[in-house]
Amino acid sequence: MKLAPRPGGRPRRRPIRLRLTVTYAGLFLLAGAMLTAFTYVLVVRGLSPSASWSAEQAAARAFKSSCTQALASGDNQAVTGKCRHPYQQGVAAGAADQRAQTEHRLLLYSLLGLAVMSLLSGAAGWLVAGRALRPVHVIAAAARRASQENLSERLALEGPGDELKDLADTYDAMLARLAAAFASQRRFVANASHELRTPLTVMRTAIDVTMAKPDRSPAQLEDMALEVRQAADRAEELIEALLTLARSDRGIQSREPADLAVLAEDALDAAAAAIRAAPLQVSAALEAAPTSCDPVLLGRLVGNLIDNAIRHNLPGGWIQVASGVRGDAVWLAVANGGPVIPAEAVGPLFEPFRRLSGRAGPGPGSGLGLSIVASVTAAHQGTVVARGLPAGGLEVTVTLPGAPPA
């Protein structure tokens, strides 16, 4: 059976239903042939020894000749003696002929029955394989219909909890994850476009308003330049955050040893001016927490946690930073004061451009700080947990694999 080639030039494989049918029929044929041979040998061995057809004919001629001679002599004893032995030979020859016919019919009927049952088993195998593989066709058809714009269809396959049911459930779960990923991507692109458009709009507006004044003064031009510079800084900060997020989503390319405690000290030193301007009270309990990481990304993670604690704090508030080792993992915890955050609002804070309304701070930020923290943590095979504090504020704990022993 030769199948048409695929569009790429490769020959098409025979469908699995046909292969299963051939396998079923072949196994039945092999088992039936062995059973037929075994039965035939047992039956043949159970019958009496055979005599050939020529021996039967010779015995019949001898019986006729002997009996004819004895009857012609008129001697009853001679008739009895000459006819008894040929008669016995004739009986034996008849039995041998009957045995030979029985063997022939047994073999013929066995082979005929084997052929018929092989065809029936092939047909039954074809039906059973088709019924068993029906969910595969359903999954394949759903996969062909699925696209970026059509991920809402689900198989919801019913039936016994076998491998095909597990495959259908896995496919449904995969579609759900893809739908969530595409929806998140669309939201991310829309929010990024909006966030980037805002500083551009501010710059354009400042330039247009200032340049529209016929008697603009140097002070007005300086104010315009300052406003444009602030909007440009905001756009640069947002672009840098987007690049960091994209880099962490791509995964870790190379790892180097680093210490979370050292990175936290560096981040606190870099944010010292903002901490004094708030002002905020900082307490640190930093113990060595060595790990293997991408130092740039991990430094951005720690910096974002410190920056988030400063931005979303209250004037005169507090910040607590701690690190250490727990088993085979290292951890870093950053907590800050602030308004009370509902428990249901904590999880969405890790989504891109998600802000909590009502949180005070010197600036709104880019809305990507905790998103970068979550992405960098996932790239390092770690976990991040956040919880709102009862008295107000937020605590974020990052746990990463510890550095392997030297």
Stockholm file with secondary structure:
# STOCKHOLM 1.0

chainA/1-406         MKLAPRPGGRPRRRPIRLRLTVTYAGLFLLAGAMLTAFTYVLVVRGLSPSASWSAEQAAARAFKSSCTQALASGDNQAVTGKCRHPYQQGVAAGAADQRAQTEHRLLLYSLLGLAVMSLLSGAAGWLVAGRALRPVHVIAAAARRASQENLSERLALEGPGDELKDLADTYDAMLARLAAAFASQRRFVANASHELRTPLTVMRTAIDVTMAKPDRSPAQLEDMALEVRQAADRAEELIEALLTLARSDRGIQSREPADLAVLAEDALDAAAAAIRAAPLQVSAALEAAPTSCDPVLLGRLVGNLIDNAIRHNLPGGWIQVASGVRGDAVWLAVANGGPVIPAEAVGPLFEPFRRLSGRAGPGPGSGLGLSIVASVTAAHQGTVVARGLPAGGLEVTVTLPGAPPA
#=GR chainA/1-406 SS CCCCBCTTSCBCCCCHHHHHHHHHHHHHHHHHHHHHHHHHHHHHHHSCCCCCHHHHHHHHHHHHHHHHHHHHHTCHHHHHHHHHHHHHHHHHHHHHHHHHHHHHHHHHHHHHHHHHHHHHHHHHHHHHHHHHTHHHHHHHHHHHHCBTTBCCCCCCCCSCSSHHHHHHHHHHHHHHHHHHHHHHHHHHHHHHHHHHHHHHHHHHHHHHHHHTCTTCCHHHHHHHHHHHHHHHHHHHHHHHHHHHHHHHHHCCSCCEEEEHHHHHHHHHHHTHHHHHHTTCEEEEEECCCEEEECHHHHHHHHHHHHHHHHHTSCTTCEEEEEEEEETTEEEEEEEECCSCCCGGGTGGGGSTTCCCTTCCCSCCCCSCHHHHHHHHHHHTTCEEEEEECTTSCEEEEEEEEBCCCC
#=GC SS_cons         CCCCBCTTSCBCCCCHHHHHHHHHHHHHHHHHHHHHHHHHHHHHHHSCCCCCHHHHHHHHHHHHHHHHHHHHHTCHHHHHHHHHHHHHHHHHHHHHHHHHHHHHHHHHHHHHHHHHHHHHHHHHHHHHHHHHTHHHHHHHHHHHHCBTTBCCCCCCCCSCSSHHHHHHHHHHHHHHHHHHHHHHHHHHHHHHHHHHHHHHHHHHHHHHHHHTCTTCCHHHHHHHHHHHHHHHHHHHHHHHHHHHHHHHHHCCSCCEEEEHHHHHHHHHHHTHHHHHHTTCEEEEEECCCEEEECHHHHHHHHHHHHHHHHHTSCTTCEEEEEEEEETTEEEEEEEECCSCCCGGGTGGGGSTTCCCTTCCCSCCCCSCHHHHHHHHHHHTTCEEEEEECTTSCEEEEEEEEBCCCC
//
